[in-house]
Amino acid sequence: MNLLPLTFIFPLIGFLILAFMRDKLSEQVAAIVGVGSMLLSSLCTLFVSYTFLTTQPAGTVVEVPMWTWMQVGDFAPSFGLSFDGLALTMIGVVTGVGFLIHLFAAWYMRGEDGFGRFFSYMNLFVASMLLLVLGDNLLLLYLGWEGVGICSYLLIGFYFQDRANGRAAIKAFTITRIGDVFLAFGLFLLFREFGTLNIQEIITRAPQIFDMNNPTMILTTMMLVGGAMGKSAQLPLHSWLADAMAGPTPVSALIHAATMVTAGVYLIARMHPLFLLTPGVLLYWVGAVGALTLVVAGLCALVQTDIKRILAYSTMSQIGYMFLALGVGAWQGAIFHLMTHAFFKALLFLSSGAVILAVHHEQNIFKMGGLRKKIPLVFWCYIVGGGALAAIPWVTVGFYSKEAILWEAYATGHQFLFYMGVFGAFLTAIYTFRMIWIIFFGEEKTHAHKLSGVSYWLPLSVLLVLSTAVGAFITPPLQGVLPESVGHLLEVANQAHDKHTAEFIAMGAMLAGLIIAALLYVVDKGRMLTSFKQTRIGSALYHWCYNGLGFDALYDIVFVKPFLLIGRLFKADPIDKMWNILPMLVSAGNKALSATQTGSLRGYATSFGLGVAVLLVLVIMTVV
């Protein structure tokens, strides 16, 4: 375990070198530092994981203390690492998939301005995510949490010369900060109750201190879920993710597959003993929110024209499946889907980057077409990755993880969540088929050039293999770390009689989606959809779904415009002007009294007499 700190130290060193010397390094040297640091990190992860799996029994937690971070009264959090099966799975995804994305980026970003700056941000992004996962206390986790937040801002706004990209970065930073505030409140509550932020101490002592549905614990878990919603782009803090496509395509791959959006899933899984004490929060704030998000994202993806925005909404949907799994107690299923999703979503995003380069940075799928012969490797990557996204049975990795989640929802009796997931699978099949058909079939609308390079085909080939059923053989070592699910226990007891029923329903929905998509886009060639879109109802539905079901417009009315109105009202500083009333009154009094200074002796005598008379009256009244 002595090499464990090196997993995040190598990317951190890469960041420091690139940050301080990026203007002095050539592209080749910057790529060697950026990609090489990730290679060393992934090799350390491989060695540490092998050592852990061969020497430690299941469920073991290895603590690696380093130093005391700070000392503030009784608050003395350590800077230490904690390693178990869940951490092993997460850092394997982050470093393994992250390395492949960095390798592809060295090819994709060639010739771009800010090459060294790009890789410095990417290295820091990975280092922050690894710190988030490996930290033995919630304050260290929060440091990594904020680290991935600032890196997402820097990378989404990488092309900051375009103001739209800067606005997208600010939007992502602002919305995720809302979730971060909720998480901070949760940490304050946990420290107040436990006197520590050490994760193992909290999850061990929580069942001993709190009863089921304790109000304090309910409030705490709600705050944690609020933080998870922001980072993992779940309703209602989801609207930043589609706009985050403003960054370079490898950034999108890193955010969606290996880092940021998986942080919320990890947080809930890591703190699962707290959520087991608050089943209502787990079911409704996690499971139901995930189910609703996956349907909303699927509806939005149906009508998008930007290749990356389609994939962004698909990520939101797949994270929704992970939240659904957590909500019904399928802890291991959620992490398994997190891993498989990293494989096929990285494959799809990197493939989309290759498509974008091949067609001269065009991202509108309706301006592509006929690309399967020009870039055959990318075509097959999309077939396999899209198949995994749609959960094509038995041959793709997505089938094994998604069907396991739907079975768990069915087995626990949450039929509504199950059918929400089934409907999401139906929508996924439609928009996946639509995307692949429009991009790779039909007539060529934009001339495409062929692609080459080891950094191009090697990451795609590895991810392609992992996105097939081969990837399902990688079993996360979660025994003893996360609780067993109801569906798995039924299978062990040979009582999973309805499992095939649930699988057939889900596969039927997926197959129905593919058939409907084929009829609409292959047989009818989209004529029916075009006619429907020209009707009043069709136009309204298209506009509604294309604009994310109006969440941005709603937030603009509820939050942005009132804020701007308050800003305009306070622009003139009315508080400061209110204090000016006193000098204004004094000034007015001065002017009134100055008017009595006329220089007339007769007037002075009259006013003197009136004053004396008033004083006499007041004296007489006082005496009486």
N, C-alpha and C positions, 0 to 999 in steps of 0.2 A: 503493500500500500504506500510505500515511500514515493512511488512515481505518480500517485494520484494528483497532487497539486500541479504537476507539470501539464496535466490535461488542459488547464486554463491558463497556466503561466506562459506556455509557448505562444498561443494566440495573442496574449497580452504583450509579450516581447515583440511579436510581429507588428502589433499596432504602434508601439513606441518607436520602433525603427522607422516605420513608414510615415508616422506622424511628424517626426523631427527631421527626416531626410527625404521627404517625398519629392521635393523640387530638385534634388541632386541625384536621384536614382533614375536609371533608364527603365523603360517598361519591362525589359527582361528581368532585371534585378528585382524590381518591385513585385513582379509575378512570382519569382523564386521565393522571396521573403513571405509574401502573403499566402501562397499555396503551400510552401514548405512548412510554415508554422502549423498549418492545419494538418499536414501529413504527419508531422511529429506528434501532434496532439492525438490524432486517431490511432497511431501506433502505441502510444502510452495507454490509451483507453483499451486497446486490444490486449495488451500485456496485463494490465490491472484486472480486466474482466476475466481473463483466463485464470489468473492466480486466484481470484475470488471464487470462481466457480469450482475450481479443483481442490481448494483447501478449506472452504467454509461451508457449513451445513446450510440448508434452506432457511430463510428467515433471519439470517445473521445480519447485524448492523455493525459495521466497522467504523469506529470514530478515529479521526486523524486530527488531533489538536495541534494548533500551530502557535498562536499567541493570544493574549488578551487584547481585544480590540480597543476598548476604552473602559474607563472606570468613572462612573458618575454616581456617587453614593453607593447604594446597594445594587445598582445596575452595572453589571460588568460582562457584557456579551463577549464571547470568544470569536476569534477568526479561525474557525475550525471547519473541517469537512466531515461529512457523514456519507457512508457508502453502503448501499444494500441493493437488492434486486431491482427495485424501482429506479434508483439512481443509475444503476448499470444500464438499464434499458434506455433511459433518457439520454445519457451521455453517449451511448452507442449511436443513437439516432443523430444527435447534434454533431458529433465529430465525424461520423461516417458519411452521412448525407451531406453535411456541411463541407467536407473535403471535396466531394464530387462537384458540388455547386461552385466552390472556389476554382477548381480545375477548369470547369466549363467557362467561368467568368474570365479567366485568363485569355481565352479565345474570343469570347463575346465582346469584351471591352477593349480589344486591341485597337489602338489608334484614337481612343477617346481622350478628351481633355480630362485631367484629374485622375489619371490611372492609379497613381500611388495613393492619392486621397481616398479613392474608392476602396482599395484593399485595406487601408488602415481602418476605415469604418467597419468593413466586413469582419476583420479580425477582432475588433473590439466587441462587435455584436455577438460573436460566438463565445468570447471570453465571458461576457456578461451573462449569457444564457447558462453556461457551465457553472458559473458561480451561483446562479439562482438555484440550480438543481442540486449542487453539492453542498451548499451551506448547511451547517448543523443547527443554525438558529434562524428565526424568522427575520431578524434584522439584516443578516447577511443575504438572505433570500430577497429581502426588499431592496438591497443595494443592487443586486443583479436585475431585479424587476425594473428598477429605474434605469439601469444601464441599457437594457434592451429597448426601453422607451425612447431614450435620447438617441440611440443608434438608428432606430426606425425613422425618427425625425430627420436625421442627417442623410439617410440613404433614400428615403422617399423624396426628399427635396434635393437630391444630388444634382439634377439639372435645374439649379435655382435661377438660371437666367430667364426661364419662363415663369412668370408670376403664378400661373395656374399650378405648377408643381410646388411652389412655395406654399400656396394656400392649402394644397392637399396635405403637405407635411404638417402644417400648423393644425389642420383639422384632426389628423391622426393623433398628434401630440396632445391636443386639448381634450378630446373625448377619452383617450386612455388615461389622462390625468384624473378625470372624474372617478374612474374605477380605482385609481391609485389612492385617492383620498378615502374611499370606503375601506380599502385594505388597511390603510394606516389606522383608521378608527378601530378595526378589528384587532390590530396588534396592540393598541393601547388597552383595549378591554382584556385581552389575554394576559398582558403583563400585570394589570391590576389584580386579576384573579389568581394567577399562578406565581407572580413574582419573578418570572423568567420568560425568555423567548426561545429557549432551547426546545427544538421540535420534539425530540424523543421524550423529554420530561413532560411536555404538555400532553402528548398523545397517550402517555402511560398513566398520568394522574387524572386526566379528564373524567374517565368513567368512575374513578374512585371518589371524586369530589362532587360531580353533578349528577342529578337524576335526569330521567328522560324529560325532554321538553322544558328544561329550565329556562326561564325568560332571558337570563343573561347569556346563556349559550345560544339561544335562538337569535338574539341580536348579534352576537359575535359571528355566527355562521352566515347570517345575512350580509354582514359587512364583507366577509371573505368572498362570498358569491359575487357581490358587487364588484370587487376587484377582479375576479375571474372573468366576469362579463366584459369588462373593458378590454382586457388583454386578448381574450379569445373571440372578440367581436360577436357577442351574442346579444339578442334583443334585451334592452333597447339601446345598448352602447355598441351597435354594430356598423353604423353608417360610415365609419372611417375606412373600412377595409377595401371597398371597391375603389375609392379614390386613391388608395395607397399604391395603385398600379402605376402612378406617375413616375416611380423610380425605375432604374434599369431592371430588366427581366430577371437576372440572377438574384437581385434583392428580393423580388417577389417570391422566388423559389425559396430563399432562405427564411423569409418571414412566414410563409405558409406551410413549409414542409418541416423545417428543423428547429425553428426557434419560436418567436414571439407568441403566435396564436395558440401554441400548445401549452403555454405557461399556465393559463387558467385551469386547464384539465389537470396538469400536474399538481397544482396547488390543492385542488379539491381532493384528489387521490391521496396526496401526502397527508392531509389533515383529516382523513376519513373517520377516525374515531370521534371527532367532534360532530361530524354530520350524522353518524349513527345515533347520536343522542338527540338529534333534531330531525326525525324522519319527515316531518311536514316540509321543512326547508329543502331537504334533499329531493323530495318528490316534485314539489311545485316550483321552487325557485331554481332548481337545477334541471330535473327531468322534463318538466312541462315547458320551461323556457327553451331548452334544447330542441324539443319537438316542434315548437312554434317557429323557432329560428330556421330549422331545416326546410320547413315548408315555405316560409317567406323567401328564403334565399333561392329555393328552386323555382318559384314563380318569377323572381327577378331575372334569373339566368336564362329563362326561356326566350327573352326578347332582346338580349344584349347583342350588340354588333362588334364590340371590341373583344378580341380574342382573350386578352388578359382579364377583362372584367368578368367574362363568363367563368373563367377559372377561379376568380376571386369569390364569386358567389357560390361556386361549388365548394370552396374551402369552408366558407361560413356554414354551409349545409352539413359538411362532414364533421366539423367541430360540433355542430348540433347533435349529430348522432352520438358523439362521445359524451356530451352532457346528458343525453337521454340515457345512455348506458350507466353513467354515474348515478343518475336519479333513481334507477330501478335496482341499484345495488350490484351491477355488473362491473365491478371495479377493474378486474383483470381484462375484461372484454374492452373496456374503454381504452386502456393503455395499449392493448394489442392493436386496436384500430388506429390509435395514434401512430404506432410504428408502421403499419401497412400503408396508412395514408401518406406518411412521409415518403415512402418509396414511390408510389404512383403520382403523387402531386408534384414532387420534385421532377419526375420524368416529364409530366405534362407541361410544367412551366419552362423547363429547359428546352423542351421541344418547341414550345411556342416562341421562345427566343430565337431558335434556329429558323423557324418560319418567318419571323419578323425580319431577320437579317437577309433571308433569301429573297424576300419581296421588297427590299429596299426600305425597311422600317415602316411598312404599312401594317396597321393593326386591325383594320376593318375586315371582317371575314368575308363580307360580300364583295370585296375587291380582290379576293384571292381566287381560288378554284384551280382544279386540275394539277395539284402539286405532288400527287403521289408518284409520278414518274420522275419528276425533277429532284426530289429529296426523299428517296425510298426509305432510308433509315428512319427519318423523322415520321414518315407515314406509319411505319410499323410501331414506332414508339407511341404514336397517338392511338393506334388500334389497341395495343396492350394497355396503355395507361387509361384510355377511355373505357376499355372493357373493365378494368379494375374499379374505376370510378362508378360505373353502372352496375358493378358486381355480377359480371358474367359468370355463371356457375362453373365451379370446379377448376377452371383453367387460369383464373386470375386471383391475385392475393386479396383483392377487395371483397370478393364473395365470402371468404372464410371469416373475416372480421365483421363485416356488416350483417351477415346473416346471424352470427352469434349474438349480436346486440338485439336484433329483432326477436330472436328466440327468447332471450332473457326478458324482454318486455312482455312477451306472450306468456311465459312461464310464471311470472309474478302476478299475473292477472290484470295488468294495466292495459286493457284492450284499446283504450283511446290512444295512448301513446304508441302502441304497436301499429295501429292503422295510420297514425300520423307518419310514422316511419315508413310504412308501406307506400303511402301516397308520395312521400319524398323520393322513394326509390323509383316510382313511376315517372316523376318529373325529371329525375336525374337521367333516366334512360332517354327521354325525349331530347333534352338540351345537349346531351353528349353526342347522340346520333346526328343531330342538326349541325353541331359544330364540326364534326369530322367530315360529314358529307359535303358541306359547303366549302370547306378549306381544300379538301383533297380530291374531290370528284367534280364532274362538270367541265366546263370550258375554262381555260386559263384567262384570267382578266388582268393580271399583272405579271409581266415577265419575271421569272425567278431564275436565279443562277444557282449552280451546284455548290455544295459546301464540302469542306475537307479540313483535316487537321486532327491529330490525336486528341487534343484537348476538347474537341467537338464530339467525336464518336465514342471515346472511351467512357465518359460519365454516362452518356445515354445508354450505351450497351449494358453497363453494370446495372443501372436502374431498371432497364427493360427486363432483365432476368429476375431481379428482385420483385418486380410487379406482377410476375406470373405466379403460379401456384408454388413455385420454388420458395418465394418469400414467406409463405405460410409455414414452412418448416422451421423458421426461426421462432422459437418459443421464448417469450420473455420470462426470466426467472422470478416470478412474482409469488410463488408459493411461500406462505408464512409471512409475507409482507402485506398483501392485500387480502381481504376476506374472500372466501369462496362465494360464488353466486348461486342463486336458487336453481337456475337452469342446469348448471354444472353438477350440483348435488343430485338433481333428479336423474341426470345421465349416469352418474356413478351408481345410483341405486336402481338402475334399469327401470325407471318410472317416467322417462321422458317420452310418453306415448304420443304427445301432440307436437313433438318437434318437427316431424316431417310436414305436418299440416301448416305450421307457421312458415317453414321454408318454402312450401309450394305456393302459399299465398304471396310471399315476397317475390319469388321467382316469376309468378304469374303477372304481378304488377310490373316488374322489370320488362318481361317479354311483351306485355301490352304496350308499354311505352315505346319500345323499339318498333313494334308493328305500326303504331299510330304515326310515329316519326317517319317511317319508311313510306307510308301512304301519303303523308303530307308533302314530303320533300323529294321523294324519288318518283312515285307514281304521278302525283298531282303537280309536282314541280313548284309548289308553293302558291299556286294560283288561288286556291280557296282561302289561304291565310291572307293574301293580298286583298282579296275582295272583302273579307271580314274586317280587315284593318281600316278599310275605307268607310265602313258604317260608323254611326255615332257611338254605339256601344263598343265596337271593336277598337276604334281610335282611342276612346277613353281608357279601356283596359290596357291597351298597348302603352299608352303614355304613363299610366299608373305603375305598371310593372317595370317599364324602362327606367323610371325615376325612383326606383327602390321603394315602391308602395307609398311614396310621399312622406317618408320619415324626415328627410332633410327639410322639406317645406313646412312640416309640422314643427320641427325644432326651430326653424326660422321665425315662425309666428309666436311660439310660446317662449322662446329664450332669447333669440338674437335681436329681434325688433324691440322688445321691451328693454333689453340692455342698451341698445343704441338710443332709444328714447330717453332713458335715464341719463345716458351720457350727454345728450344734447341739452337736457334740462340743467345738468350740473356744469355744463361747459362754461356758463357765465358765473359760476361759483356763487349761488344764491345764499349759502351759509355766510360767506364773507360779507356779502352785501347786507344781510340782515343785521350784522354788527354795526354797519354804517348808519343805522337808524339813530343811535345815540348822538354821534356828532352832528347829524342832520338836525335833530331837535335842538341841540345847543346853538347851532348856527341860526336856526329859525328864531329862537328866543332872543339871540343877540340882535338880529335884524329888527324884531318888534320893539325891543327896548331902545335901540338906536333911533327909532322913528320918533321917540318922545323928546329927544334932544333938539328942541326947536329954537332955543335962545329967547323965548318970550317970557318976561318976568310975570306977566299976568297969568299965563298958563301954568308956570311953576307954582305960583301962589295958590291957584285953584286946586291943583293936584295935591299940594301939601295939606290944604284944608280938608280935602276929601279923605286923605290918608289918616289925619288926626281923628276925624269923625268916625271912621271905621274902627280905629283902635279903641276909642271911647266906648263904642257899642259893644265891642268884644269884651272889654274889661267889665262893663256893667253886667253882661250876660254871665260872665264867670263868677262874679260876686254873688249874684242872685242865685 
